[in-house]
């Protein structure tokens, strides 16, 4: 089962296919990550607390 490399949460295979780079089996961040976000240039630390 794929899981987020940052927080360890379960992610679906479809999520990995869409959001993880082709050479990776697990995404670097997921919607459950509070400290990291995806943006146009990759993954970065969140600038504010998400809830």
mmCIF entry with sequence, helices, sheets and N, C-alpha, C, O atoms, coordinates in Angstrom:
data_MODEL
# 
_entry.id   MODEL 
# 
_entity.id                         1 
_entity.type                       polymer 
_entity.pdbx_number_of_molecules   1 
# 
_entity_poly.entity_id                      1 
_entity_poly.type                           'polypeptide(L)' 
_entity_poly.nstd_linkage                   no 
_entity_poly.nstd_monomer                   no 
_entity_poly.pdbx_seq_one_letter_code       
;(UNK)(UNK)(UNK)(UNK)(UNK)(UNK)(UNK)(UNK)(UNK)(UNK)(UNK)(UNK)(UNK)(UNK)(UNK)(UNK)
(UNK)(UNK)(UNK)(UNK)(UNK)(UNK)(UNK)(UNK)(UNK)(UNK)(UNK)(UNK)(UNK)(UNK)(UNK)(UNK)
(UNK)(UNK)(UNK)(UNK)(UNK)(UNK)(UNK)(UNK)(UNK)(UNK)(UNK)(UNK)(UNK)(UNK)(UNK)(UNK)
(UNK)(UNK)(UNK)
;
_entity_poly.pdbx_seq_one_letter_code_can   XXXXXXXXXXXXXXXXXXXXXXXXXXXXXXXXXXXXXXXXXXXXXXXXXXX 
_entity_poly.pdbx_strand_id                 A 
# 
loop_
_entity_poly_seq.entity_id 
_entity_poly_seq.num 
_entity_poly_seq.mon_id 
_entity_poly_seq.hetero 
1 1  UNK n 
1 2  UNK n 
1 3  UNK n 
1 4  UNK n 
1 5  UNK n 
1 6  UNK n 
1 7  UNK n 
1 8  UNK n 
1 9  UNK n 
1 10 UNK n 
1 11 UNK n 
1 12 UNK n 
1 13 UNK n 
1 14 UNK n 
1 15 UNK n 
1 16 UNK n 
1 17 UNK n 
1 18 UNK n 
1 19 UNK n 
1 20 UNK n 
1 21 UNK n 
1 22 UNK n 
1 23 UNK n 
1 24 UNK n 
1 25 UNK n 
1 26 UNK n 
1 27 UNK n 
1 28 UNK n 
1 29 UNK n 
1 30 UNK n 
1 31 UNK n 
1 32 UNK n 
1 33 UNK n 
1 34 UNK n 
1 35 UNK n 
1 36 UNK n 
1 37 UNK n 
1 38 UNK n 
1 39 UNK n 
1 40 UNK n 
1 41 UNK n 
1 42 UNK n 
1 43 UNK n 
1 44 UNK n 
1 45 UNK n 
1 46 UNK n 
1 47 UNK n 
1 48 UNK n 
1 49 UNK n 
1 50 UNK n 
1 51 UNK n 
# 
_struct_asym.id          A 
_struct_asym.entity_id   1 
# 
_struct_conf.conf_type_id            HELX_P 
_struct_conf.id                      HELX_P1 
_struct_conf.pdbx_PDB_helix_id       AA1 
_struct_conf.beg_label_comp_id       UNK 
_struct_conf.beg_label_asym_id       A 
_struct_conf.beg_label_seq_id        13 
_struct_conf.pdbx_beg_PDB_ins_code   ? 
_struct_conf.end_label_comp_id       UNK 
_struct_conf.end_label_asym_id       A 
_struct_conf.end_label_seq_id        19 
_struct_conf.pdbx_end_PDB_ins_code   ? 
_struct_conf.beg_auth_comp_id        UNK 
_struct_conf.beg_auth_asym_id        A 
_struct_conf.beg_auth_seq_id         13 
_struct_conf.end_auth_comp_id        UNK 
_struct_conf.end_auth_asym_id        A 
_struct_conf.end_auth_seq_id         19 
_struct_conf.pdbx_PDB_helix_class    1 
_struct_conf.details                 ? 
_struct_conf.pdbx_PDB_helix_length   7 
# 
_struct_conf_type.id          HELX_P 
_struct_conf_type.criteria    ? 
_struct_conf_type.reference   ? 
# 
_struct_sheet.id               AA1 
_struct_sheet.type             ? 
_struct_sheet.number_strands   2 
_struct_sheet.details          ? 
# 
_struct_sheet_order.sheet_id     AA1 
_struct_sheet_order.range_id_1   1 
_struct_sheet_order.range_id_2   2 
_struct_sheet_order.offset       ? 
_struct_sheet_order.sense        anti-parallel 
# 
loop_
_struct_sheet_range.sheet_id 
_struct_sheet_range.id 
_struct_sheet_range.beg_label_comp_id 
_struct_sheet_range.beg_label_asym_id 
_struct_sheet_range.beg_label_seq_id 
_struct_sheet_range.pdbx_beg_PDB_ins_code 
_struct_sheet_range.end_label_comp_id 
_struct_sheet_range.end_label_asym_id 
_struct_sheet_range.end_label_seq_id 
_struct_sheet_range.pdbx_end_PDB_ins_code 
_struct_sheet_range.beg_auth_comp_id 
_struct_sheet_range.beg_auth_asym_id 
_struct_sheet_range.beg_auth_seq_id 
_struct_sheet_range.end_auth_comp_id 
_struct_sheet_range.end_auth_asym_id 
_struct_sheet_range.end_auth_seq_id 
AA1 1 UNK A 36 ? UNK A 39 ? UNK A 36 UNK A 39 
AA1 2 UNK A 42 ? UNK A 45 ? UNK A 42 UNK A 45 
# 
loop_
_atom_site.group_PDB 
_atom_site.id 
_atom_site.type_symbol 
_atom_site.label_atom_id 
_atom_site.label_alt_id 
_atom_site.label_comp_id 
_atom_site.label_asym_id 
_atom_site.label_entity_id 
_atom_site.label_seq_id 
_atom_site.pdbx_PDB_ins_code 
_atom_site.Cartn_x 
_atom_site.Cartn_y 
_atom_site.Cartn_z 
_atom_site.occupancy 
_atom_site.B_iso_or_equiv 
_atom_site.pdbx_formal_charge 
_atom_site.auth_seq_id 
_atom_site.auth_comp_id 
_atom_site.auth_asym_id 
_atom_site.auth_atom_id 
_atom_site.pdbx_PDB_model_num 
ATOM 1   N N  . UNK A 1 1  ? 0.831  -1.174 0.000   1.00 0.00 ? 1  UNK A N  1 
ATOM 2   C CA . UNK A 1 1  ? 0.000  0.000  0.000   1.00 0.00 ? 1  UNK A CA 1 
ATOM 3   C C  . UNK A 1 1  ? 0.883  1.248  0.000   1.00 0.00 ? 1  UNK A C  1 
ATOM 4   O O  . UNK A 1 1  ? 1.813  1.342  0.801   1.00 0.00 ? 1  UNK A O  1 
ATOM 5   N N  . UNK A 1 2  ? 0.608  2.195  -0.876  1.00 0.00 ? 2  UNK A N  1 
ATOM 6   C CA . UNK A 1 2  ? 1.405  3.416  -0.895  1.00 0.00 ? 2  UNK A CA 1 
ATOM 7   C C  . UNK A 1 2  ? 1.092  4.296  0.314   1.00 0.00 ? 2  UNK A C  1 
ATOM 8   O O  . UNK A 1 2  ? -0.029 4.308  0.823   1.00 0.00 ? 2  UNK A O  1 
ATOM 9   N N  . UNK A 1 3  ? 2.114  5.035  0.759   1.00 0.00 ? 3  UNK A N  1 
ATOM 10  C CA . UNK A 1 3  ? 1.923  5.960  1.862   1.00 0.00 ? 3  UNK A CA 1 
ATOM 11  C C  . UNK A 1 3  ? 2.751  7.214  1.620   1.00 0.00 ? 3  UNK A C  1 
ATOM 12  O O  . UNK A 1 3  ? 3.715  7.202  0.854   1.00 0.00 ? 3  UNK A O  1 
ATOM 13  N N  . UNK A 1 4  ? 2.367  8.278  2.274   1.00 0.00 ? 4  UNK A N  1 
ATOM 14  C CA . UNK A 1 4  ? 3.046  9.558  2.145   1.00 0.00 ? 4  UNK A CA 1 
ATOM 15  C C  . UNK A 1 4  ? 4.449  9.460  2.738   1.00 0.00 ? 4  UNK A C  1 
ATOM 16  O O  . UNK A 1 4  ? 4.621  8.938  3.839   1.00 0.00 ? 4  UNK A O  1 
ATOM 17  N N  . UNK A 1 5  ? 5.440  9.953  2.022   1.00 0.00 ? 5  UNK A N  1 
ATOM 18  C CA . UNK A 1 5  ? 6.820  9.924  2.521   1.00 0.00 ? 5  UNK A CA 1 
ATOM 19  C C  . UNK A 1 5  ? 7.029  10.910 3.661   1.00 0.00 ? 5  UNK A C  1 
ATOM 20  O O  . UNK A 1 5  ? 7.968  10.754 4.441   1.00 0.00 ? 5  UNK A O  1 
ATOM 21  N N  . UNK A 1 6  ? 6.182  11.912 3.772   1.00 0.00 ? 6  UNK A N  1 
ATOM 22  C CA . UNK A 1 6  ? 6.339  12.922 4.818   1.00 0.00 ? 6  UNK A CA 1 
ATOM 23  C C  . UNK A 1 6  ? 5.650  12.518 6.121   1.00 0.00 ? 6  UNK A C  1 
ATOM 24  O O  . UNK A 1 6  ? 6.286  12.522 7.175   1.00 0.00 ? 6  UNK A O  1 
ATOM 25  N N  . UNK A 1 7  ? 4.364  12.171 6.069   1.00 0.00 ? 7  UNK A N  1 
ATOM 26  C CA . UNK A 1 7  ? 3.619  11.913 7.305   1.00 0.00 ? 7  UNK A CA 1 
ATOM 27  C C  . UNK A 1 7  ? 3.245  10.452 7.517   1.00 0.00 ? 7  UNK A C  1 
ATOM 28  O O  . UNK A 1 7  ? 2.836  10.077 8.615   1.00 0.00 ? 7  UNK A O  1 
ATOM 29  N N  . UNK A 1 8  ? 3.378  9.621  6.487   1.00 0.00 ? 8  UNK A N  1 
ATOM 30  C CA . UNK A 1 8  ? 3.077  8.199  6.625   1.00 0.00 ? 8  UNK A CA 1 
ATOM 31  C C  . UNK A 1 8  ? 1.622  7.830  6.425   1.00 0.00 ? 8  UNK A C  1 
ATOM 32  O O  . UNK A 1 8  ? 1.258  6.670  6.613   1.00 0.00 ? 8  UNK A O  1 
ATOM 33  N N  . UNK A 1 9  ? 0.769  8.788  6.046   1.00 0.00 ? 9  UNK A N  1 
ATOM 34  C CA . UNK A 1 9  ? -0.651 8.510  5.830   1.00 0.00 ? 9  UNK A CA 1 
ATOM 35  C C  . UNK A 1 9  ? -0.857 7.651  4.586   1.00 0.00 ? 9  UNK A C  1 
ATOM 36  O O  . UNK A 1 9  ? -0.067 7.711  3.644   1.00 0.00 ? 9  UNK A O  1 
ATOM 37  N N  . UNK A 1 10 ? -1.918 6.854  4.590   1.00 0.00 ? 10 UNK A N  1 
ATOM 38  C CA . UNK A 1 10 ? -2.296 6.055  3.440   1.00 0.00 ? 10 UNK A CA 1 
ATOM 39  C C  . UNK A 1 10 ? -2.722 6.967  2.298   1.00 0.00 ? 10 UNK A C  1 
ATOM 40  O O  . UNK A 1 10 ? -3.445 7.939  2.521   1.00 0.00 ? 10 UNK A O  1 
ATOM 41  N N  . UNK A 1 11 ? -2.290 6.670  1.093   1.00 0.00 ? 11 UNK A N  1 
ATOM 42  C CA . UNK A 1 11 ? -2.752 7.354  -0.111  1.00 0.00 ? 11 UNK A CA 1 
ATOM 43  C C  . UNK A 1 11 ? -3.124 6.291  -1.134  1.00 0.00 ? 11 UNK A C  1 
ATOM 44  O O  . UNK A 1 11 ? -2.597 5.179  -1.103  1.00 0.00 ? 11 UNK A O  1 
ATOM 45  N N  . UNK A 1 12 ? -4.020 6.631  -2.027  1.00 0.00 ? 12 UNK A N  1 
ATOM 46  C CA . UNK A 1 12 ? -4.461 5.659  -3.026  1.00 0.00 ? 12 UNK A CA 1 
ATOM 47  C C  . UNK A 1 12 ? -3.433 5.552  -4.156  1.00 0.00 ? 12 UNK A C  1 
ATOM 48  O O  . UNK A 1 12 ? -2.591 6.432  -4.335  1.00 0.00 ? 12 UNK A O  1 
ATOM 49  N N  . UNK A 1 13 ? -3.520 4.483  -4.893  1.00 0.00 ? 13 UNK A N  1 
ATOM 50  C CA . UNK A 1 13 ? -2.645 4.275  -6.049  1.00 0.00 ? 13 UNK A CA 1 
ATOM 51  C C  . UNK A 1 13 ? -2.881 5.378  -7.076  1.00 0.00 ? 13 UNK A C  1 
ATOM 52  O O  . UNK A 1 13 ? -1.938 5.853  -7.709  1.00 0.00 ? 13 UNK A O  1 
ATOM 53  N N  . UNK A 1 14 ? -4.139 5.785  -7.239  1.00 0.00 ? 14 UNK A N  1 
ATOM 54  C CA . UNK A 1 14 ? -4.446 6.868  -8.177  1.00 0.00 ? 14 UNK A CA 1 
ATOM 55  C C  . UNK A 1 14 ? -3.795 8.173  -7.746  1.00 0.00 ? 14 UNK A C  1 
ATOM 56  O O  . UNK A 1 14 ? -3.313 8.922  -8.595  1.00 0.00 ? 14 UNK A O  1 
ATOM 57  N N  . UNK A 1 15 ? -3.768 8.467  -6.445  1.00 0.00 ? 15 UNK A N  1 
ATOM 58  C CA . UNK A 1 15 ? -3.114 9.678  -5.947  1.00 0.00 ? 15 UNK A CA 1 
ATOM 59  C C  . UNK A 1 15 ? -1.624 9.643  -6.279  1.00 0.00 ? 15 UNK A C  1 
ATOM 60  O O  . UNK A 1 15 ? -1.060 10.648 -6.713  1.00 0.00 ? 15 UNK A O  1 
ATOM 61  N N  . UNK A 1 16 ? -0.993 8.504  -6.077  1.00 0.00 ? 16 UNK A N  1 
ATOM 62  C CA . UNK A 1 16 ? 0.428  8.355  -6.398  1.00 0.00 ? 16 UNK A CA 1 
ATOM 63  C C  . UNK A 1 16 ? 0.649  8.560  -7.893  1.00 0.00 ? 16 UNK A C  1 
ATOM 64  O O  . UNK A 1 16 ? 1.590  9.248  -8.288  1.00 0.00 ? 16 UNK A O  1 
ATOM 65  N N  . UNK A 1 17 ? -0.190 7.981  -8.714  1.00 0.00 ? 17 UNK A N  1 
ATOM 66  C CA . UNK A 1 17 ? -0.047 8.103  -10.171 1.00 0.00 ? 17 UNK A CA 1 
ATOM 67  C C  . UNK A 1 17 ? -0.118 9.560  -10.613 1.00 0.00 ? 17 UNK A C  1 
ATOM 68  O O  . UNK A 1 17 ? 0.613  9.970  -11.515 1.00 0.00 ? 17 UNK A O  1 
ATOM 69  N N  . UNK A 1 18 ? -0.990 10.342 -9.989  1.00 0.00 ? 18 UNK A N  1 
ATOM 70  C CA . UNK A 1 18 ? -1.178 11.732 -10.398 1.00 0.00 ? 18 UNK A CA 1 
ATOM 71  C C  . UNK A 1 18 ? -0.146 12.671 -9.774  1.00 0.00 ? 18 UNK A C  1 
ATOM 72  O O  . UNK A 1 18 ? 0.378  13.543 -10.467 1.00 0.00 ? 18 UNK A O  1 
ATOM 73  N N  . UNK A 1 19 ? 0.161  12.515 -8.483  1.00 0.00 ? 19 UNK A N  1 
ATOM 74  C CA . UNK A 1 19 ? 0.943  13.517 -7.766  1.00 0.00 ? 19 UNK A CA 1 
ATOM 75  C C  . UNK A 1 19 ? 2.399  13.149 -7.475  1.00 0.00 ? 19 UNK A C  1 
ATOM 76  O O  . UNK A 1 19 ? 3.176  14.031 -7.109  1.00 0.00 ? 19 UNK A O  1 
ATOM 77  N N  . UNK A 1 20 ? 2.791  11.907 -7.619  1.00 0.00 ? 20 UNK A N  1 
ATOM 78  C CA . UNK A 1 20 ? 4.183  11.530 -7.373  1.00 0.00 ? 20 UNK A CA 1 
ATOM 79  C C  . UNK A 1 20 ? 4.957  11.529 -8.690  1.00 0.00 ? 20 UNK A C  1 
ATOM 80  O O  . UNK A 1 20 ? 4.405  11.157 -9.726  1.00 0.00 ? 20 UNK A O  1 
ATOM 81  N N  . UNK A 1 21 ? 6.227  11.939 -8.666  1.00 0.00 ? 21 UNK A N  1 
ATOM 82  C CA . UNK A 1 21 ? 7.036  11.849 -9.880  1.00 0.00 ? 21 UNK A CA 1 
ATOM 83  C C  . UNK A 1 21 ? 7.081  10.403 -10.384 1.00 0.00 ? 21 UNK A C  1 
ATOM 84  O O  . UNK A 1 21 ? 6.922  9.466  -9.602  1.00 0.00 ? 21 UNK A O  1 
ATOM 85  N N  . UNK A 1 22 ? 7.295  10.228 -11.670 1.00 0.00 ? 22 UNK A N  1 
ATOM 86  C CA . UNK A 1 22 ? 7.250  8.896  -12.291 1.00 0.00 ? 22 UNK A CA 1 
ATOM 87  C C  . UNK A 1 22 ? 8.172  7.880  -11.636 1.00 0.00 ? 22 UNK A C  1 
ATOM 88  O O  . UNK A 1 22 ? 7.824  6.701  -11.572 1.00 0.00 ? 22 UNK A O  1 
ATOM 89  N N  . UNK A 1 23 ? 9.322  8.289  -11.153 1.00 0.00 ? 23 UNK A N  1 
ATOM 90  C CA . UNK A 1 23 ? 10.277 7.338  -10.587 1.00 0.00 ? 23 UNK A CA 1 
ATOM 91  C C  . UNK A 1 23 ? 10.005 7.014  -9.118  1.00 0.00 ? 23 UNK A C  1 
ATOM 92  O O  . UNK A 1 23 ? 10.708 6.189  -8.533  1.00 0.00 ? 23 UNK A O  1 
ATOM 93  N N  . UNK A 1 24 ? 9.000  7.648  -8.512  1.00 0.00 ? 24 UNK A N  1 
ATOM 94  C CA . UNK A 1 24 ? 8.707  7.433  -7.087  1.00 0.00 ? 24 UNK A CA 1 
ATOM 95  C C  . UNK A 1 24 ? 7.467  6.563  -6.906  1.00 0.00 ? 24 UNK A C  1 
ATOM 96  O O  . UNK A 1 24 ? 6.516  6.656  -7.682  1.00 0.00 ? 24 UNK A O  1 
ATOM 97  N N  . UNK A 1 25 ? 7.485  5.716  -5.874  1.00 0.00 ? 25 UNK A N  1 
ATOM 98  C CA . UNK A 1 25 ? 6.344  4.859  -5.549  1.00 0.00 ? 25 UNK A CA 1 
ATOM 99  C C  . UNK A 1 25 ? 5.426  5.493  -4.506  1.00 0.00 ? 25 UNK A C  1 
ATOM 100 O O  . UNK A 1 25 ? 4.277  5.077  -4.359  1.00 0.00 ? 25 UNK A O  1 
ATOM 101 N N  . UNK A 1 26 ? 5.926  6.497  -3.783  1.00 0.00 ? 26 UNK A N  1 
ATOM 102 C CA . UNK A 1 26 ? 5.155  7.182  -2.752  1.00 0.00 ? 26 UNK A CA 1 
ATOM 103 C C  . UNK A 1 26 ? 5.248  8.689  -2.979  1.00 0.00 ? 26 UNK A C  1 
ATOM 104 O O  . UNK A 1 26 ? 6.305  9.182  -3.376  1.00 0.00 ? 26 UNK A O  1 
ATOM 105 N N  . UNK A 1 27 ? 4.156  9.439  -2.734  1.00 0.00 ? 27 UNK A N  1 
ATOM 106 C CA . UNK A 1 27 ? 4.222  10.892 -2.896  1.00 0.00 ? 27 UNK A CA 1 
ATOM 107 C C  . UNK A 1 27 ? 5.059  11.521 -1.782  1.00 0.00 ? 27 UNK A C  1 
ATOM 108 O O  . UNK A 1 27 ? 5.182  10.962 -0.692  1.00 0.00 ? 27 UNK A O  1 
ATOM 109 N N  . UNK A 1 28 ? 5.627  12.685 -2.068  1.00 0.00 ? 28 UNK A N  1 
ATOM 110 C CA . UNK A 1 28 ? 6.434  13.383 -1.070  1.00 0.00 ? 28 UNK A CA 1 
ATOM 111 C C  . UNK A 1 28 ? 5.572  14.040 -0.011  1.00 0.00 ? 28 UNK A C  1 
ATOM 112 O O  . UNK A 1 28 ? 5.981  14.118 1.147   1.00 0.00 ? 28 UNK A O  1 
ATOM 113 N N  . UNK A 1 29 ? 4.382  14.518 -0.377  1.00 0.00 ? 29 UNK A N  1 
ATOM 114 C CA . UNK A 1 29 ? 3.412  15.083 0.568   1.00 0.00 ? 29 UNK A CA 1 
ATOM 115 C C  . UNK A 1 29 ? 2.016  14.669 0.138   1.00 0.00 ? 29 UNK A C  1 
ATOM 116 O O  . UNK A 1 29 ? 1.806  14.263 -1.005  1.00 0.00 ? 29 UNK A O  1 
ATOM 117 N N  . UNK A 1 30 ? 1.061  14.774 1.059   1.00 0.00 ? 30 UNK A N  1 
ATOM 118 C CA . UNK A 1 30 ? -0.329 14.430 0.760   1.00 0.00 ? 30 UNK A CA 1 
ATOM 119 C C  . UNK A 1 30 ? -1.233 15.490 1.364   1.00 0.00 ? 30 UNK A C  1 
ATOM 120 O O  . UNK A 1 30 ? -0.738 16.386 2.048   1.00 0.00 ? 30 UNK A O  1 
ATOM 121 N N  . UNK A 1 31 ? -2.538 15.423 1.138   1.00 0.00 ? 31 UNK A N  1 
ATOM 122 C CA . UNK A 1 31 ? -3.447 16.422 1.714   1.00 0.00 ? 31 UNK A CA 1 
ATOM 123 C C  . UNK A 1 31 ? -3.465 16.425 3.246   1.00 0.00 ? 31 UNK A C  1 
ATOM 124 O O  . UNK A 1 31 ? -3.917 17.399 3.847   1.00 0.00 ? 31 UNK A O  1 
ATOM 125 N N  . UNK A 1 32 ? -2.986 15.362 3.883   1.00 0.00 ? 32 UNK A N  1 
ATOM 126 C CA . UNK A 1 32 ? -2.977 15.288 5.346   1.00 0.00 ? 32 UNK A CA 1 
ATOM 127 C C  . UNK A 1 32 ? -1.765 15.973 5.963   1.00 0.00 ? 32 UNK A C  1 
ATOM 128 O O  . UNK A 1 32 ? -1.753 16.212 7.170   1.00 0.00 ? 32 UNK A O  1 
ATOM 129 N N  . UNK A 1 33 ? -0.757 16.293 5.182   1.00 0.00 ? 33 UNK A N  1 
ATOM 130 C CA . UNK A 1 33 ? 0.459  16.938 5.698   1.00 0.00 ? 33 UNK A CA 1 
ATOM 131 C C  . UNK A 1 33 ? 0.157  18.380 6.080   1.00 0.00 ? 33 UNK A C  1 
ATOM 132 O O  . UNK A 1 33 ? -0.309 19.160 5.250   1.00 0.00 ? 33 UNK A O  1 
ATOM 133 N N  . UNK A 1 34 ? 0.421  18.738 7.332   1.00 0.00 ? 34 UNK A N  1 
ATOM 134 C CA . UNK A 1 34 ? 0.173  20.095 7.791   1.00 0.00 ? 34 UNK A CA 1 
ATOM 135 C C  . UNK A 1 34 ? 1.386  20.991 7.630   1.00 0.00 ? 34 UNK A C  1 
ATOM 136 O O  . UNK A 1 34 ? 1.244  22.213 7.594   1.00 0.00 ? 34 UNK A O  1 
ATOM 137 N N  . UNK A 1 35 ? 2.579  20.413 7.531   1.00 0.00 ? 35 UNK A N  1 
ATOM 138 C CA . UNK A 1 35 ? 3.786  21.221 7.499   1.00 0.00 ? 35 UNK A CA 1 
ATOM 139 C C  . UNK A 1 35 ? 4.384  21.404 6.105   1.00 0.00 ? 35 UNK A C  1 
ATOM 140 O O  . UNK A 1 35 ? 5.317  22.190 5.939   1.00 0.00 ? 35 UNK A O  1 
ATOM 141 N N  . UNK A 1 36 ? 3.868  20.697 5.108   1.00 0.00 ? 36 UNK A N  1 
ATOM 142 C CA . UNK A 1 36 ? 4.399  20.789 3.753   1.00 0.00 ? 36 UNK A CA 1 
ATOM 143 C C  . UNK A 1 36 ? 3.244  20.954 2.767   1.00 0.00 ? 36 UNK A C  1 
ATOM 144 O O  . UNK A 1 36 ? 2.133  20.488 3.019   1.00 0.00 ? 36 UNK A O  1 
ATOM 145 N N  . UNK A 1 37 ? 3.513  21.625 1.635   1.00 0.00 ? 37 UNK A N  1 
ATOM 146 C CA . UNK A 1 37 ? 2.507  21.792 0.590   1.00 0.00 ? 37 UNK A CA 1 
ATOM 147 C C  . UNK A 1 37 ? 3.160  21.579 -0.770  1.00 0.00 ? 37 UNK A C  1 
ATOM 148 O O  . UNK A 1 37 ? 4.368  21.753 -0.930  1.00 0.00 ? 37 UNK A O  1 
ATOM 149 N N  . UNK A 1 38 ? 2.343  21.204 -1.740  1.00 0.00 ? 38 UNK A N  1 
ATOM 150 C CA . UNK A 1 38 ? 2.800  21.116 -3.118  1.00 0.00 ? 38 UNK A CA 1 
ATOM 151 C C  . UNK A 1 38 ? 2.537  22.464 -3.764  1.00 0.00 ? 38 UNK A C  1 
ATOM 152 O O  . UNK A 1 38 ? 1.493  23.070 -3.527  1.00 0.00 ? 38 UNK A O  1 
ATOM 153 N N  . UNK A 1 39 ? 3.473  22.942 -4.578  1.00 0.00 ? 39 UNK A N  1 
ATOM 154 C CA . UNK A 1 39 ? 3.215  24.131 -5.381  1.00 0.00 ? 39 UNK A CA 1 
ATOM 155 C C  . UNK A 1 39 ? 3.757  23.880 -6.779  1.00 0.00 ? 39 UNK A C  1 
ATOM 156 O O  . UNK A 1 39 ? 4.215  22.775 -7.069  1.00 0.00 ? 39 UNK A O  1 
ATOM 157 N N  . UNK A 1 40 ? 3.715  24.869 -7.640  1.00 0.00 ? 40 UNK A N  1 
ATOM 158 C CA . UNK A 1 40 ? 4.103  24.677 -9.030  1.00 0.00 ? 40 UNK A CA 1 
ATOM 159 C C  . UNK A 1 40 ? 5.535  24.212 -9.236  1.00 0.00 ? 40 UNK A C  1 
ATOM 160 O O  . UNK A 1 40 ? 5.834  23.582 -10.251 1.00 0.00 ? 40 UNK A O  1 
ATOM 161 N N  . UNK A 1 41 ? 6.425  24.506 -8.297  1.00 0.00 ? 41 UNK A N  1 
ATOM 162 C CA . UNK A 1 41 ? 7.828  24.139 -8.465  1.00 0.00 ? 41 UNK A CA 1 
ATOM 163 C C  . UNK A 1 41 ? 8.237  22.920 -7.656  1.00 0.00 ? 41 UNK A C  1 
ATOM 164 O O  . UNK A 1 41 ? 9.418  22.574 -7.630  1.00 0.00 ? 41 UNK A O  1 
ATOM 165 N N  . UNK A 1 42 ? 7.296  22.263 -6.998  1.00 0.00 ? 42 UNK A N  1 
ATOM 166 C CA . UNK A 1 42 ? 7.625  21.065 -6.228  1.00 0.00 ? 42 UNK A CA 1 
ATOM 167 C C  . UNK A 1 42 ? 6.973  21.075 -4.860  1.00 0.00 ? 42 UNK A C  1 
ATOM 168 O O  . UNK A 1 42 ? 5.787  21.375 -4.731  1.00 0.00 ? 42 UNK A O  1 
ATOM 169 N N  . UNK A 1 43 ? 7.755  20.745 -3.833  1.00 0.00 ? 43 UNK A N  1 
ATOM 170 C CA . UNK A 1 43 ? 7.252  20.658 -2.470  1.00 0.00 ? 43 UNK A CA 1 
ATOM 171 C C  . UNK A 1 43 ? 8.000  21.677 -1.632  1.00 0.00 ? 43 UNK A C  1 
ATOM 172 O O  . UNK A 1 43 ? 9.214  21.832 -1.767  1.00 0.00 ? 43 UNK A O  1 
ATOM 173 N N  . UNK A 1 44 ? 7.266  22.378 -0.755  1.00 0.00 ? 44 UNK A N  1 
ATOM 174 C CA . UNK A 1 44 ? 7.896  23.365 0.131   1.00 0.00 ? 44 UNK A CA 1 
ATOM 175 C C  . UNK A 1 44 ? 7.226  23.338 1.494   1.00 0.00 ? 44 UNK A C  1 
ATOM 176 O O  . UNK A 1 44 ? 6.137  22.786 1.653   1.00 0.00 ? 44 UNK A O  1 
ATOM 177 N N  . UNK A 1 45 ? 7.899  23.950 2.491   1.00 0.00 ? 45 UNK A N  1 
ATOM 178 C CA . UNK A 1 45 ? 7.310  24.067 3.822   1.00 0.00 ? 45 UNK A CA 1 
ATOM 179 C C  . UNK A 1 45 ? 6.109  24.991 3.766   1.00 0.00 ? 45 UNK A C  1 
ATOM 180 O O  . UNK A 1 45 ? 6.123  25.977 3.030   1.00 0.00 ? 45 UNK A O  1 
ATOM 181 N N  . UNK A 1 46 ? 5.078  24.693 4.526   1.00 0.00 ? 46 UNK A N  1 
ATOM 182 C CA . UNK A 1 46 ? 3.895  25.543 4.592   1.00 0.00 ? 46 UNK A CA 1 
ATOM 183 C C  . UNK A 1 46 ? 4.245  26.860 5.267   1.00 0.00 ? 46 UNK A C  1 
ATOM 184 O O  . UNK A 1 46 ? 4.979  26.887 6.256   1.00 0.00 ? 46 UNK A O  1 
ATOM 185 N N  . UNK A 1 47 ? 3.721  27.942 4.731   1.00 0.00 ? 47 UNK A N  1 
ATOM 186 C CA . UNK A 1 47 ? 3.991  29.266 5.304   1.00 0.00 ? 47 UNK A CA 1 
ATOM 187 C C  . UNK A 1 47 ? 3.077  29.580 6.478   1.00 0.00 ? 47 UNK A C  1 
ATOM 188 O O  . UNK A 1 47 ? 3.403  30.428 7.309   1.00 0.00 ? 47 UNK A O  1 
ATOM 189 N N  . UNK A 1 48 ? 1.943  28.908 6.552   1.00 0.00 ? 48 UNK A N  1 
ATOM 190 C CA . UNK A 1 48 ? 1.010  29.111 7.643   1.00 0.00 ? 48 UNK A CA 1 
ATOM 191 C C  . UNK A 1 48 ? 0.417  27.759 8.038   1.00 0.00 ? 48 UNK A C  1 
ATOM 192 O O  . UNK A 1 48 ? 0.506  26.783 7.294   1.00 0.00 ? 48 UNK A O  1 
ATOM 193 N N  . UNK A 1 49 ? -0.179 27.727 9.210   1.00 0.00 ? 49 UNK A N  1 
ATOM 194 C CA . UNK A 1 49 ? -0.775 26.492 9.717   1.00 0.00 ? 49 UNK A CA 1 
ATOM 195 C C  . UNK A 1 49 ? -2.063 26.217 8.941   1.00 0.00 ? 49 UNK A C  1 
ATOM 196 O O  . UNK A 1 49 ? -2.915 27.094 8.800   1.00 0.00 ? 49 UNK A O  1 
ATOM 197 N N  . UNK A 1 50 ? -2.191 24.995 8.442   1.00 0.00 ? 50 UNK A N  1 
ATOM 198 C CA . UNK A 1 50 ? -3.417 24.584 7.751   1.00 0.00 ? 50 UNK A CA 1 
ATOM 199 C C  . UNK A 1 50 ? -4.262 23.770 8.699   1.00 0.00 ? 50 UNK A C  1 
ATOM 200 O O  . UNK A 1 50 ? -3.738 23.033 9.534   1.00 0.00 ? 50 UNK A O  1 
ATOM 201 N N  . UNK A 1 51 ? -5.571 23.899 8.572   1.00 0.00 ? 51 UNK A N  1 
ATOM 202 C CA . UNK A 1 51 ? -6.457 23.148 9.468   1.00 0.00 ? 51 UNK A CA 1 
ATOM 203 C C  . UNK A 1 51 ? -7.492 22.407 8.697   1.00 0.00 ? 51 UNK A C  1 
ATOM 204 O O  . UNK A 1 51 ? -8.326 21.720 9.286   1.00 0.00 ? 51 UNK A O  1 
# 
